[in-house]
């Protein structure tokens, strides 16, 4: 069971904050610039430096909403101590730590990472002389907060979730609760083991406000933490460093980041600052009539089922939340794919303003849902999804077909108005039009190629099964569980798939597709050719672009995947 130890808080209903002790009862909505959502679960020993980074933010007023998700290592108590220490500071009081002249010059040489490394080193020095049992002394943290943070800039709201040990814990439920308590028009996030420079939210907010066409701004990232020395690199860190360089190279906003999502995660979700209007209009997972706002999901596989732990136990029993056993992946992967499928317009600030901590047991290294198999399954799912780039709407409505024209005509058979749209569709059944067809041609080599083809075929089977189930539900007919679902469904003359798929595997070196798209036979408004290039190395992708040149339909029917 899951319970929330706050008074009458509903994670799906946003309202004015219930301020805790030391927070006045005035309605100060509008006095703060950005709501920062911070989920916490067993975040020691790195939590203190994370909190200091937030409390020390300059030139912006933050509404910091911290939700502790059943921590057992003392994280909740540590937050409480630091929160009380900050709230005892008077206006302008604190922030006594100053750089020496030598340190100022060093900071200019090494860039933004200096602040994170300096704060970390100072904290380690301050804790070095203390015994383990004395590290929780309130006076110690009051002194540290006073040293690094100025008072009365930000509001801190702290809540705690209590879950039974049997319930899988992830960020989703804590994030949804934090969001329900937020009030600002701009919303950002923070991970409890990472760090940021002192003006990052100021710069992100300014970049977002400067362009009304943007839904979000992100920043480049740096790696901090247990990094190997340059003369003794470790294989795992080499991959992380390569990922950092690639992600930081995507500086052209949506035009690079949107297609980049099928190679890797193009931005750290927690590095972003988002407009509330975009989140609530485009990212709300609650269906119309369910009420409330639910931005985040949190998918875990439990036995043969996938469970969304970002909702209450009562909500998880709803049939509308049932997930296919193959559809589970990390929160940030789901969030970013859904955002880009919803048309998110974004920009990346060309400064590393999110410092991503590396350590041996971080979730990206040890959680099974962060595996390459899960990430690939997510890419294929959101690519073929109805609102994805290879979904029906993106492929064929641009050619003049509407959703109404391709819906199952039998579902409209009860229409009694001869001049109605339904009657017109009924009199022009899909059978009178050519079947829509998508050819997915996958280029690659070895295991990567085989894995992508297998995942695509599996996702097509899932799409078929869902279509057929919905078809029979509309017509109130039993689904023949023994029937084999094929691309033509000859076994059932009342069901016709919305889109026929043909998957072709091409085990070829990069840059060797034999024909240009214009030379392909059989392509017309009813038949589309998508080409996927499954190559993980940047050099291979660059070679393909050189060979194909203008024939590569970026962001349309040609995609790099990895």
RAQUIUR-V118097 format. One record per residue. N is the residue number from 1. RES is the residue in one small letter. NEAR is the number of other ideal C-beta (glycine too) atoms within 10 Angstrom. D_FIRST is the distance of its C-alpha to the first C-alpha in Angstrom with 1 decimal. Layout:
BEGIN
n & res & near & d_first
N & RES & NEAR & D_FIRST
N & RES & NEAR & D_FIRST
END
This chain:
BEGIN
n & res & near & d_first
1 & x & 10 & 0.0
2 & x & 18 & 3.8
3 & x & 11 & 6.7
4 & x & 19 & 10.4
5 & x & 12 & 12.9
6 & x & 18 & 15.7
7 & x & 6 & 17.5
8 & x & 8 & 17.0
9 & x & 14 & 16.4
10 & x & 14 & 15.8
11 & x & 27 & 15.4
12 & x & 19 & 17.6
13 & x & 11 & 20.2
14 & x & 16 & 22.6
15 & x & 11 & 24.5
16 & x & 10 & 26.6
17 & x & 19 & 25.0
18 & x & 14 & 23.9
19 & x & 14 & 26.0
20 & x & 14 & 25.2
21 & x & 8 & 27.8
22 & x & 11 & 31.0
23 & x & 15 & 30.4
24 & x & 8 & 32.7
25 & x & 7 & 32.0
26 & x & 8 & 34.5
27 & x & 10 & 33.5
28 & x & 16 & 34.6
29 & x & 11 & 33.3
30 & x & 9 & 36.0
31 & x & 12 & 37.0
32 & x & 21 & 34.8
33 & x & 21 & 35.6
34 & x & 24 & 32.5
35 & x & 25 & 28.7
36 & x & 27 & 27.4
37 & x & 25 & 23.7
38 & x & 27 & 22.7
39 & x & 28 & 19.3
40 & x & 28 & 19.2
41 & x & 20 & 17.5
42 & x & 17 & 19.6
43 & x & 25 & 22.8
44 & x & 17 & 25.3
45 & x & 15 & 28.2
46 & x & 19 & 28.9
47 & x & 24 & 26.9
48 & x & 25 & 29.8
49 & x & 22 & 32.2
50 & x & 24 & 29.8
51 & x & 30 & 29.5
52 & x & 24 & 33.2
53 & x & 22 & 33.9
54 & x & 22 & 32.0
55 & x & 24 & 33.4
56 & x & 24 & 36.9
57 & x & 24 & 37.1
58 & x & 13 & 40.5
59 & x & 13 & 42.0
60 & x & 21 & 38.8
61 & x & 17 & 36.3
62 & x & 23 & 32.7
63 & x & 24 & 29.6
64 & x & 24 & 27.3
65 & x & 27 & 23.6
66 & x & 28 & 21.5
67 & x & 29 & 17.7
68 & x & 26 & 16.6
69 & x & 25 & 13.5
70 & x & 21 & 12.4
71 & x & 21 & 15.9
72 & x & 9 & 17.1
73 & x & 13 & 20.8
74 & x & 16 & 21.8
75 & x & 23 & 21.6
76 & x & 25 & 20.1
77 & x & 13 & 22.9
78 & x & 22 & 25.5
79 & x & 25 & 24.7
80 & x & 17 & 25.1
81 & x & 21 & 28.4
82 & x & 26 & 29.8
83 & x & 22 & 28.7
84 & x & 17 & 30.5
85 & x & 23 & 33.4
86 & x & 27 & 33.8
87 & x & 17 & 33.6
88 & x & 14 & 36.4
89 & x & 19 & 38.8
90 & x & 9 & 41.3
91 & x & 8 & 42.4
92 & x & 10 & 44.0
93 & x & 13 & 43.5
94 & x & 21 & 42.4
95 & x & 19 & 42.7
96 & x & 11 & 45.4
97 & x & 15 & 45.1
98 & x & 8 & 48.1
99 & x & 13 & 49.3
100 & x & 8 & 52.7
101 & x & 7 & 55.3
102 & x & 8 & 55.0
103 & x & 12 & 51.2
104 & x & 11 & 51.8
105 & x & 10 & 54.2
106 & x & 13 & 51.8
107 & x & 16 & 49.0
108 & x & 9 & 51.3
109 & x & 7 & 52.0
110 & x & 11 & 48.5
111 & x & 12 & 46.8
112 & x & 20 & 43.3
113 & x & 16 & 41.9
114 & x & 17 & 44.0
115 & x & 20 & 41.8
116 & x & 21 & 38.6
117 & x & 15 & 40.6
118 & x & 16 & 42.4
119 & x & 21 & 39.4
120 & x & 19 & 37.7
121 & x & 10 & 41.0
122 & x & 16 & 41.4
123 & x & 17 & 37.9
124 & x & 11 & 38.6
125 & x & 9 & 41.9
126 & x & 15 & 40.5
127 & x & 16 & 37.9
128 & x & 7 & 40.4
129 & x & 7 & 42.1
130 & x & 12 & 38.9
131 & x & 7 & 37.4
132 & x & 7 & 33.8
133 & x & 7 & 32.7
134 & x & 10 & 34.6
135 & x & 16 & 33.1
136 & x & 14 & 30.5
137 & x & 12 & 33.4
138 & x & 12 & 33.1
139 & x & 9 & 36.8
140 & x & 17 & 36.6
141 & x & 22 & 34.1
142 & x & 17 & 35.9
143 & x & 13 & 39.1
144 & x & 22 & 37.6
145 & x & 26 & 36.1
146 & x & 19 & 39.4
147 & x & 17 & 41.3
148 & x & 20 & 39.7
149 & x & 26 & 38.4
150 & x & 20 & 40.2
151 & x & 19 & 38.8
152 & x & 14 & 37.7
153 & x & 21 & 37.4
154 & x & 23 & 33.7
155 & x & 20 & 30.8
156 & x & 24 & 27.6
157 & x & 22 & 24.3
158 & x & 21 & 21.4
159 & x & 21 & 17.8
160 & x & 20 & 14.8
161 & x & 24 & 11.2
162 & x & 13 & 8.8
163 & x & 18 & 6.3
164 & x & 10 & 5.8
165 & x & 7 & 9.1
166 & x & 7 & 8.3
167 & x & 18 & 7.2
168 & x & 12 & 10.7
169 & x & 20 & 11.8
170 & x & 24 & 14.7
171 & x & 27 & 16.6
172 & x & 26 & 15.9
173 & x & 27 & 13.1
174 & x & 29 & 15.0
175 & x & 27 & 18.2
176 & x & 25 & 17.3
177 & x & 25 & 16.3
178 & x & 26 & 19.6
179 & x & 24 & 21.5
180 & x & 22 & 20.5
181 & x & 21 & 22.0
182 & x & 22 & 25.1
183 & x & 21 & 28.5
184 & x & 20 & 31.1
185 & x & 15 & 32.8
186 & x & 23 & 32.5
187 & x & 25 & 29.2
188 & x & 27 & 29.0
189 & x & 24 & 26.6
190 & x & 25 & 26.7
191 & x & 25 & 25.2
192 & x & 23 & 24.6
193 & x & 22 & 27.1
194 & x & 23 & 29.8
195 & x & 26 & 32.8
196 & x & 28 & 35.0
197 & x & 25 & 38.5
198 & x & 19 & 39.2
199 & x & 18 & 40.2
200 & x & 27 & 38.0
201 & x & 26 & 36.2
202 & x & 19 & 39.6
203 & x & 18 & 41.1
204 & x & 28 & 38.2
205 & x & 20 & 38.3
206 & x & 15 & 42.1
207 & x & 19 & 42.1
208 & x & 24 & 39.7
209 & x & 15 & 41.6
210 & x & 10 & 44.9
211 & x & 12 & 44.2
212 & x & 7 & 43.0
213 & x & 7 & 42.6
214 & x & 20 & 39.8
215 & x & 23 & 36.0
216 & x & 29 & 35.1
217 & x & 27 & 36.8
218 & x & 28 & 35.9
219 & x & 26 & 37.7
220 & x & 21 & 39.0
221 & x & 20 & 37.2
222 & x & 22 & 38.4
223 & x & 17 & 37.0
224 & x & 20 & 36.6
225 & x & 18 & 35.4
226 & x & 12 & 36.4
227 & x & 15 & 39.1
228 & x & 14 & 41.9
229 & x & 7 & 45.5
230 & x & 6 & 47.7
231 & x & 5 & 49.9
232 & x & 6 & 47.1
233 & x & 12 & 44.7
234 & x & 12 & 41.8
235 & x & 7 & 40.9
236 & x & 12 & 37.3
237 & x & 15 & 38.5
238 & x & 11 & 41.3
239 & x & 10 & 38.9
240 & x & 17 & 37.0
241 & x & 15 & 40.3
242 & x & 13 & 41.5
243 & x & 16 & 38.3
244 & x & 17 & 38.9
245 & x & 10 & 42.5
246 & x & 14 & 41.7
247 & x & 22 & 39.0
248 & x & 17 & 41.3
249 & x & 13 & 44.1
250 & x & 22 & 42.4
251 & x & 12 & 44.0
252 & x & 11 & 45.1
253 & x & 17 & 41.8
254 & x & 21 & 40.7
255 & x & 11 & 43.7
256 & x & 15 & 42.7
257 & x & 23 & 39.0
258 & x & 22 & 38.2
259 & x & 20 & 40.0
260 & x & 20 & 39.0
261 & x & 23 & 35.3
262 & x & 23 & 36.3
263 & x & 19 & 37.8
264 & x & 15 & 35.1
265 & x & 19 & 32.9
266 & x & 21 & 35.6
267 & x & 25 & 34.0
268 & x & 19 & 31.2
269 & x & 23 & 28.6
270 & x & 22 & 28.1
271 & x & 28 & 31.9
272 & x & 24 & 32.1
273 & x & 27 & 32.6
274 & x & 27 & 31.9
275 & x & 20 & 33.1
276 & x & 18 & 30.4
277 & x & 10 & 32.4
278 & x & 19 & 32.0
279 & x & 22 & 28.3
280 & x & 14 & 27.7
281 & x & 11 & 30.4
282 & x & 16 & 30.1
283 & x & 18 & 26.6
284 & x & 15 & 24.3
285 & x & 20 & 22.0
286 & x & 15 & 21.4
287 & x & 11 & 24.0
288 & x & 6 & 26.5
289 & x & 5 & 25.4
290 & x & 13 & 21.6
291 & x & 11 & 22.4
292 & x & 13 & 21.4
293 & x & 18 & 21.7
294 & x & 23 & 19.5
295 & x & 24 & 21.6
296 & x & 29 & 19.6
297 & x & 23 & 17.8
298 & x & 23 & 16.2
299 & x & 23 & 16.9
300 & x & 20 & 16.2
301 & x & 18 & 17.4
302 & x & 13 & 15.3
303 & x & 7 & 17.9
304 & x & 6 & 19.9
305 & x & 13 & 17.6
306 & x & 19 & 17.1
307 & x & 20 & 13.8
308 & x & 23 & 13.8
309 & x & 21 & 11.0
310 & x & 26 & 13.0
311 & x & 24 & 11.6
312 & x & 17 & 8.6
313 & x & 14 & 6.6
314 & x & 9 & 9.4
315 & x & 16 & 12.0
316 & x & 15 & 11.3
317 & x & 10 & 12.6
318 & x & 12 & 15.8
319 & x & 5 & 18.8
320 & x & 9 & 20.1
321 & x & 16 & 17.5
322 & x & 12 & 18.3
323 & x & 15 & 20.0
324 & x & 14 & 22.8
325 & x & 12 & 22.2
326 & x & 17 & 24.9
327 & x & 16 & 23.5
328 & x & 23 & 21.4
329 & x & 26 & 22.7
330 & x & 23 & 22.2
331 & x & 19 & 21.3
332 & x & 19 & 24.8
333 & x & 21 & 26.5
334 & x & 24 & 24.7
335 & x & 22 & 25.4
336 & x & 26 & 29.1
337 & x & 21 & 29.9
338 & x & 19 & 28.5
339 & x & 24 & 30.4
340 & x & 23 & 33.7
341 & x & 20 & 33.3
342 & x & 14 & 33.0
343 & x & 12 & 36.3
344 & x & 22 & 35.3
345 & x & 15 & 38.5
346 & x & 23 & 38.3
347 & x & 22 & 40.4
348 & x & 25 & 40.2
349 & x & 19 & 41.8
350 & x & 10 & 44.1
351 & x & 18 & 42.9
352 & x & 22 & 40.3
353 & x & 21 & 38.0
354 & x & 26 & 34.8
355 & x & 26 & 34.9
356 & x & 23 & 32.5
357 & x & 20 & 31.9
358 & x & 19 & 32.6
359 & x & 12 & 31.5
360 & x & 9 & 31.0
361 & x & 7 & 27.2
362 & x & 17 & 26.4
363 & x & 13 & 24.0
364 & x & 13 & 26.9
365 & x & 12 & 28.5
366 & x & 9 & 25.7
367 & x & 14 & 22.9
368 & x & 10 & 23.6
369 & x & 21 & 22.7
370 & x & 16 & 25.5
371 & x & 12 & 28.1
372 & x & 11 & 31.3
373 & x & 12 & 30.3
374 & x & 20 & 27.1
375 & x & 16 & 29.1
376 & x & 21 & 31.9
377 & x & 21 & 29.7
378 & x & 23 & 28.4
379 & x & 25 & 32.1
380 & x & 24 & 33.2
381 & x & 21 & 30.5
382 & x & 24 & 31.1
383 & x & 22 & 34.8
384 & x & 23 & 35.0
385 & x & 19 & 32.4
386 & x & 13 & 34.0
387 & x & 14 & 34.2
388 & x & 19 & 35.1
389 & x & 21 & 38.7
390 & x & 22 & 39.3
391 & x & 19 & 37.5
392 & x & 20 & 39.8
393 & x & 16 & 40.0
394 & x & 17 & 41.2
395 & x & 20 & 43.7
396 & x & 21 & 45.3
397 & x & 14 & 44.8
398 & x & 10 & 47.0
399 & x & 11 & 49.8
400 & x & 8 & 49.8
401 & x & 17 & 47.3
402 & x & 12 & 44.5
403 & x & 12 & 41.2
404 & x & 11 & 42.8
405 & x & 16 & 45.7
406 & x & 18 & 43.6
407 & x & 15 & 41.0
408 & x & 19 & 41.5
409 & x & 18 & 44.5
410 & x & 16 & 43.6
411 & x & 15 & 40.6
412 & x & 17 & 43.2
413 & x & 11 & 45.5
414 & x & 8 & 44.9
415 & x & 14 & 46.4
416 & x & 7 & 49.6
417 & x & 9 & 51.1
418 & x & 9 & 53.6
419 & x & 6 & 53.7
420 & x & 12 & 50.0
421 & x & 13 & 48.2
422 & x & 17 & 46.4
423 & x & 15 & 49.7
424 & x & 15 & 51.3
425 & x & 20 & 48.5
426 & x & 17 & 48.9
427 & x & 10 & 52.6
428 & x & 12 & 52.0
429 & x & 13 & 49.6
430 & x & 17 & 48.1
431 & x & 9 & 50.5
432 & x & 8 & 53.4
433 & x & 12 & 52.1
434 & x & 11 & 51.8
435 & x & 15 & 48.4
436 & x & 20 & 46.7
437 & x & 18 & 46.5
438 & x & 21 & 45.0
439 & x & 18 & 46.4
440 & x & 23 & 44.2
441 & x & 18 & 46.5
442 & x & 21 & 44.9
443 & x & 23 & 47.1
444 & x & 25 & 46.3
445 & x & 15 & 47.0
446 & x & 9 & 45.4
447 & x & 9 & 41.7
448 & x & 17 & 40.6
449 & x & 19 & 42.5
450 & x & 15 & 41.3
451 & x & 17 & 37.7
452 & x & 23 & 38.0
453 & x & 19 & 39.8
454 & x & 14 & 37.3
455 & x & 20 & 34.4
456 & x & 22 & 36.4
457 & x & 15 & 37.2
458 & x & 15 & 33.6
459 & x & 22 & 32.5
460 & x & 22 & 35.4
461 & x & 14 & 34.3
462 & x & 16 & 30.9
463 & x & 21 & 32.6
464 & x & 19 & 34.9
465 & x & 13 & 32.2
466 & x & 11 & 30.3
467 & x & 18 & 33.7
468 & x & 18 & 34.7
469 & x & 11 & 31.4
470 & x & 13 & 31.8
471 & x & 21 & 35.5
472 & x & 16 & 35.0
473 & x & 10 & 32.3
474 & x & 12 & 34.8
475 & x & 13 & 37.6
476 & x & 6 & 35.5
477 & x & 12 & 36.7
478 & x & 6 & 35.0
479 & x & 15 & 34.3
480 & x & 12 & 36.5
481 & x & 5 & 34.2
482 & x & 6 & 37.3
483 & x & 12 & 39.0
484 & x & 9 & 39.5
485 & x & 18 & 38.6
486 & x & 12 & 41.5
487 & x & 15 & 42.8
488 & x & 11 & 45.1
489 & x & 18 & 43.3
490 & x & 8 & 46.6
491 & x & 12 & 44.8
492 & x & 18 & 43.7
493 & x & 7 & 46.3
494 & x & 11 & 44.0
495 & x & 19 & 41.6
496 & x & 18 & 42.8
497 & x & 19 & 40.7
498 & x & 18 & 40.7
499 & x & 22 & 41.8
500 & x & 16 & 43.5
501 & x & 20 & 42.7
502 & x & 13 & 45.2
503 & x & 18 & 44.0
504 & x & 12 & 46.9
505 & x & 18 & 46.7
506 & x & 18 & 49.4
507 & x & 11 & 49.8
508 & x & 14 & 52.1
509 & x & 12 & 52.7
510 & x & 21 & 51.7
511 & x & 17 & 54.1
512 & x & 12 & 55.6
513 & x & 20 & 54.6
514 & x & 8 & 57.8
515 & x & 10 & 58.1
516 & x & 11 & 57.4
517 & x & 15 & 55.2
518 & x & 7 & 58.3
519 & x & 9 & 60.0
520 & x & 14 & 57.2
521 & x & 5 & 58.3
522 & x & 9 & 56.4
523 & x & 14 & 54.3
524 & x & 9 & 54.4
525 & x & 12 & 52.2
526 & x & 15 & 50.4
527 & x & 16 & 50.0
528 & x & 20 & 48.4
529 & x & 19 & 48.5
530 & x & 21 & 45.7
531 & x & 22 & 46.5
532 & x & 26 & 43.8
533 & x & 25 & 45.1
534 & x & 25 & 42.7
535 & x & 24 & 44.1
536 & x & 14 & 42.2
537 & x & 11 & 45.2
538 & x & 15 & 46.5
539 & x & 9 & 50.1
540 & x & 18 & 49.6
541 & x & 17 & 48.2
542 & x & 13 & 51.1
543 & x & 16 & 53.6
544 & x & 21 & 52.2
545 & x & 15 & 52.5
546 & x & 11 & 56.1
547 & x & 13 & 57.1
548 & x & 19 & 55.5
549 & x & 8 & 56.2
550 & x & 6 & 56.2
551 & x & 14 & 55.0
552 & x & 19 & 51.5
553 & x & 14 & 49.4
554 & x & 13 & 46.9
555 & x & 12 & 43.8
556 & x & 15 & 45.1
557 & x & 21 & 45.7
558 & x & 21 & 46.0
559 & x & 22 & 43.2
560 & x & 21 & 42.8
561 & x & 23 & 39.7
562 & x & 21 & 38.7
END
